[in-house]
C-alpha cells in the first residue's frame, strides 16, 4: 500500500513538473513566448531529449541532453512559468551539472535564457550561484562550444551568459539584454528600444538577432553544424559542391558576395552583421570542410578597419582557432580608419587584439589579397609572416600606404610640376603590384581570380594536419 502511495505521489509530482502551472503557461504564451520544454523540444531530434533532475526543488530550470542532427548536445532552459525563472542556488547547481557533463563528454551546450533575475529570498547567496556558473563557463570555453539564446529577460550580472558563450543569439520583441533597467539608463525609453535584439546586435553584444524563437533555435542548430562537439574532435564534413568550380563574379569590392561564391553552394552564416561593418565574419563549408571566412567590405570606407571591425575579427579568429577551423581572409582594404583623436587608443587596442589573435592562432590560416592590402590591415588580416599561405589576385596591391597617400608623399614634386595625379597613382599601384609583392616574398603566388576557390580547397587539404609547437607558458598577455 505504501509503495502504491509513493508511486502515485511520484507520478503526480512528475506530471505536475512536466505540465507546469496552466495559468502561468497561458500567460507565457500570451506574451509571445514558449515554455522551456517547448523550446527544448524544438531544438532536439524528436524523442532524443533526456531530462536531468526533473523533480529538483526550486530550480526553475529544465536541463538535460539529447541529439541535434544526430549529434549529442546539452541544454538548459530557464523556466519563466516557475517563479519567473528566478536564479537560485538550486538552479546554479543544476546548470553546473550540465556544464560538467558537457565537459566530461565533449559535447556542446545551448543555454536558453528567460529569467526575471535573482530570487529575492536568496539574498546574497545568489552571488556565489552566478559565480559558480560563470567560473565553469570560463573553464569550458575552448573545450566545448557554447551558444546562448536570449528569449526573454536577461538582466544585470546574468548578461554574462551572453558574453562568456562562444555565440549569443537574441530574439526580437521578447529578448531583453541589459545591465541596468531602462529607468536607470534613459527614462522614457522602452526596454526594447534600449536593450532589444536590434540594438544589442548593432553594439556587438550578440552575434545574431532572430525574428522569432523558432528562427533563433534554427540558427543555433545551424551553427552547431559548423562546429565540432569539442576541441578534441574535427568539425563535421559535408558533401561539398564541385571542388574544381571556378568563380564567375570575382568582385573584389563586395567581400560578402565573394565569400558566398567561394562557399559550397553559396551558403554562409554571418556573425555580427550589424556591427563592425567594414569586415564580414562568416562560417561556411569550403570543399566540404568547415571554415571561418573574414572578408573586408571595400564599399564601407574603403574597407578600413575601425575599432569595432578589428575587435569583431579578433573574436571570430579566436573562436575558429578554439575548434581548429581554418581561417580564410579575403583582403581588400585601404588600411586603418582615421578616428577622432579621443578614439585613437581604442583603435590601437583593437588592432593589437586582431594582430595578436591572428598571430597566436594555430589553425590553418590562408589569405587572398583581392584588391588593396595597405599597412597595418595587411599585417593583421593575413601578413605573410603570420599566415600559412598568401595569394594575390593579378590586380592586387600590397603597400604600406594607400595609392592616394603614396602618390601625395612620394610624387609631391611631380604633382607640383603638373603631372597627372591619376597617372601617378596608377604608377604607384604598378610599383606595388601583386607581382612585385610575390617577388618580395609578401605573397606565395599570383592567381587568377576564377581559380580562388580551387586554390583554397587544395591549400586547406595540405594544411589539414597542421600542428603548431608552442613554448611552455601559461598564456600570453593579449592586449584586452
N, C-alpha and C positions, 0 to 999 in steps of 0.2 A: 504493500500500500504506500509506504514511504517512498519507495522507488518511483512509483507511478506519479505521486505528487511532485517529486523532484523533476521527473521528465516533463511533466506538464508545465512546471514553472520555467524550466529551461526553454521549452518550445515557445511559451508566451513571451519570455524575455527576448528571445531571438527574433520572433515575429515583430515585436514592438520596435526593436532596433532596426530591422530591415525596412519596415514600412514607415517609421517616423511618425511624428505628430501630424495628423491630417490637416489641421488648420494652418500649421506653420508651412507645410508643403504647399498648400494652396496659396499662401502669401508669397512664398518664394517664386512660384510660377507667375503670379500676378505682377511681380516686379521684373519679369522678363528673364529670370534665371532658372536654371535647372538645379535639381538636388545633387548632392555629392555623388550618390550612387548612379544617378542618371548620367552624370558627366563621365564617370569612370567607365560605365557600360559603353559609352560612345567611343572611347579610346581603344579598348581592348578587343581582341578577337572574341567572337561570341562564345560564351561559356568557359573562357580560359581564366578569368579573374578569380583568384583565391584570396578572400579577405582575412586579415590578421586581427586578432584581438577584437572581435566584433562586439563583445559584451563589456569591454573595458569601461569602467565608470568615469564620467566627467571628461572624456577625451574630445568630444565634439569633432570627431575626425573619422573618415573612412580611409583605410590603408590596406595595402596588400600587393600582390604581384600577379602577373599573367603574361600573355604574349600579345605583341603588336606586330602584325605582319609576320607572325610565327617566330618572333624573336622575344626573349624574356625582357620584361620591363617592370620596375617597381613604381608604385604611385601612392601618393597620399593627397586627400582632398578634404579641406576644411568643410564641415557641415553646418551651414548657416541656419538650418532648421533646428539645430540643437544648441541652445544658449548663444545664438548668433555666431557660431563657430569660434567662440572665445578661446584664446590661448590659456592653457592651464598646465600645471606640472605634468598631469597625466597625458595631455596632448603632446607635450615635448618628448616624453619618454616613448610614446608610440611612434612619433616621427623619427626619433633617434634609432629605434629598432629597424625601421625601413631603410634608413641610410646605412646602418651597419650591415644589413643583409645584402644591400646592393653592392657594397664594397667587397664583402666576402665572396659574392657570387659573380662579380664582374658584369653588372647589368646597369643600364641607365635608370634615371629617376625622373619622373614627371610630378611636379607639385602643382596642385590646383588651389589657389588662394582665394578665400572668401570669408573674412572674419571682421567683426566689429572691434577687435583688439583684445587686450588682456582682460580676463575675468576679474572684476573689481574685487571680489573676496579673496583673490590670490595675493593681492598686495605685492610686497617686494619680492616674493618668491617667483614672480613671473620673470624677473630679470635673469636669474640663472637658467630658467627654462629656455628663454631665447638664446642665451649664451651657449648652452649645450648644443642646441640645433646648429647654430652658425659655426661653432667650432667643428662639428662633424662635417658640415658642408664644405668648409675650408679644407679639411683633410681629404675629403672625397674628390675635390677639384683636381682635374687632370688624371683621375683614375677611371671614373665613370661619368659619362655625360649627364648633365642636369638641365632640365628645362622647366621653367616656372611659367604658369599661366595665371594672370591676374583676372579673375572672373567676377569679383565683387570688390569689397573694400580691402585695401592693403595699406595700412597707415602706420606712421611712426617707425619704430625700430623694425617692424615687420617688412618694411620696404627692402631690407637687406636680403629677403628671399629672392628678389629680382636681381640684385647686384652680385650676389655670390653664385648665382646659377650661370651656366655657360650661355644660355639663351633665355630671354624673357619675352613673353607674348602678353599683350593686354587687349581685353575685349572692349570695344567701343560701347558707349551708353552705360554699361553696368560696371566696368572695371574702373576703379579709382585708386591711384597710386600717389601717395603723398607722405611727407614727413610731418606736416602740420595741417590742422584743419583750415578750411577756406576762410573762416572768420579771423584767423591769425594772419594768414598770408595776404589776403586782399578782400576785406569785407564788401559784400555786394556782388561778388562774382560767384557763379555756381561751381560746385566741385568738379563737374565735367569740364567746364571751360578751363579751370586751373590745373586739374590733375587727370583729365581724361586721356584716352589712348593716343589721340592725335597730338596732343600737347607733349606727352611724355616721349613719344617716338621722335618728335621733332627735336627734343632736347637730348636724345640719345640714352634715355633711361631704360627703354625697352627696345628690343630688336625689331619687333613686328606689331602692328596694330591690326586686329581682326574685327570684321564687321559683326560677327556673331560667335557664340560659344562653339557652334558646330565648326565654323571656319578655324577657330583657334585650336581646337582639338585636331582637326585635319592637318593644320600646319605643324603641330608637334609630331604627329605620326610621320609626316613627310620628312621633317628634319632628322628624325631618328634613322631614317633610311640612308642618310648621308654619313652617319657616324657609326663607329664600331660600338660594341657593347661595353668595352673598357679599353684602356690603353694597351693591354697585352694582346689585343686582337687586331685584325685588319678590318677596315671598313668593308661593308658588303660590296661585291662586284655586281654589275648589271650587264646585260647583253647590250653593248653599245651599237650605234649605227655604223655605217661603213668606216673602217679605220683609215681608209685612204681618201675619204671625201675631201674635196677641195673647197675652199671658201670662195664665195661668189661676191659678197658685199664688200668686204675689206675696207670698211670705213674707219679710218684712224680717228676721226672726230667724235664718233659715237662709241665709247667704250662698252656700254651696255649691249648695244646691238652686236658688237664684235664678239663679246663674251658668249652671247647666245648662239652665234654662228659656230663657235668653237665647241660648245657643249653638245653632248649627244642629244639628238632630236630637238635642239634648241631649248632644252629645259634647264632653267636655273631657278634658284631661290635666293633672292637678295635679302640681306640683313641690313638693318638701319637705313632703309631707302630715303627716309626723310631727314637724315642727319648727316652732316659732313658730305654734302652733295658733290664735291669735287672728285670723290672716289666712290666706286661701287664695290661692295664686298659680297661675293656670291658663292653659294655651294652649287656644284654641278657634277655630273659624271662626264668624263672625257675619255673616250675609248673604253668605257665600262668602269673606269676607276674613279672613285670619289675624290674630288679635289676642291680646293678653295681658289677662287679667282678674284684678283684685285685689279680693277680696271679704272683708270683715270677718265674723267669726263672733260674733254677739251672745251666743250661748249660752256662749261661753268668756270669762268675766269681763266680760260686757257689751261684748265686742269691744275691750277696752282694749289698746292697743299696749304690749307689753313689748319688751325689747331684741332678743330673738330674732325676733319677728314684724316689727319695724321693719327690722332688717338683712336679713331674708329678702325683704321687699317692695322694699327698695332695690336689692338684687342683681337681682331679677327685672325691675324697671323699666329698669335699665341694659342687661340682655340684650335686652329688647324694643327699646330705643332704638338699640342697635347695628345692628339689622336692620330698623329703621323699621316695626315693628309697632305699631299703635295700642294705647294702654293705656286700659282702662276700669276705673274704680274704683267699686265698689258699697259705699257707706259707711253703716254703722250701728254707731257706736262711742261709748262714754261717755268717750272721751279716752285718757289715758295710764294705764298701770298704776302702782300705788304699790309700788315695790320696797323692799327693805331698804336702810337708809342706806348700806351699803357698796357697793350696786349702783347708786346714783344716777348716778355718772359714766358707767357703761356704758350706761344708758338714754339719757342726754343725747347721747352719741356716736351711738348707733344712730338716734335720732330726727333728729339733724342729718344723718346719712347719707341717711336717707329723704327728708328735705326737699330736700337738695342734689341727689339723684338725680332727683327729680321736677321740680325747677326747671330743672335743666340739660338734661333730655331734650327733644329737638327733634321727636320723633314726635308724632302726634296724641294728645291727652290729653283724655279725657272722664270725667266723674264723675256718678254718680247718688246722691243722698242719699236713702236709703230709710227711715231712722229718725233716730237722733240723730247729729249731726256736732259733736263737742264739742272745743273748744280746739285744741291742737296737732295732734291727729289729723285735724281738718278741713283744716288747712293742709297737712300732709304728704301726705295722700292725694288731694287734689283741690280745694284752695282756689281760689277764683275768680280770684285774681291770677296763678295759675300754670297752671291748666287752660284748654284752649281752649273748653270748654263745660261748664257745670254745670247739672244738672237736679235737681229735688227732687220727691219724692212729696208728695201733699197732706198726709199726716200727719207729715211730717218736721219736725225741729227743728235749727236751727243756733244754737249758743250757746258762749260762752267757757267755761262750766262746765256740769255736768250739772244736770238739773232738781232733784235732791235737794240738791246743794250750793247751787245758786242760791236755792232756797227757804229753806234754812237761813241764808244770808248776807243776802239782800235782804228777807226777810219775817220776820226774827227777832222783831220787836215783835209782829207779828200772831200768830205761833206762841205767844209768851209770853201773849198775850191770850186764847189758847184757840181760835183759828180752826183749821179742819180742814186738816191737812197735805196730804192728797190733793187737796183743792180748790185749795190754793195752788200745788201742783206743776202741776196742770192749767192754772192761770192762767199760770204761768211758761212752759209749753210754748206756749201760745197767743200770748204776747208775743214768743216767739222761733220762731214757726212758719215753715213753708216760704214762705207768702205774705209774711210780714214780711221774710224773707231775700231774696226776689226784689225786694221794694220797695227794699231797701238795696243791691241790686246784688250780693248774695252768691250768687245763683243766676240763671241765664238764663231759666228758666221753671219753672213748677209743672206737672207732668204727671200724667196718670192712670197708675197702676202698670201696667195692662194694656198701655199704649202704649210701654213702655220699650224693648223690642227694636226696634220700628219707628223710634222717635226716634233710637236709637243708630246704626242702619244708615244712616239719612239723614245724620246728622252725620258719620259716617266717610266717606261719599261726598263731602261738601263739603270735607273736610279731607284728601282723598287726595293732593292736590298740595302740601301744606304744605311750605314751605321757610323755615327759620329762619336769619337772618343773625347770625353770631357774631363779635364783635370779634376781631381778630387777637391770639392768645395761644398759648402752648404748651399749657397746660391749666390748669384751675382746681385749687385745693388742696382736694380732697374730704376731709372730716373722718374719716379712717380710724382 
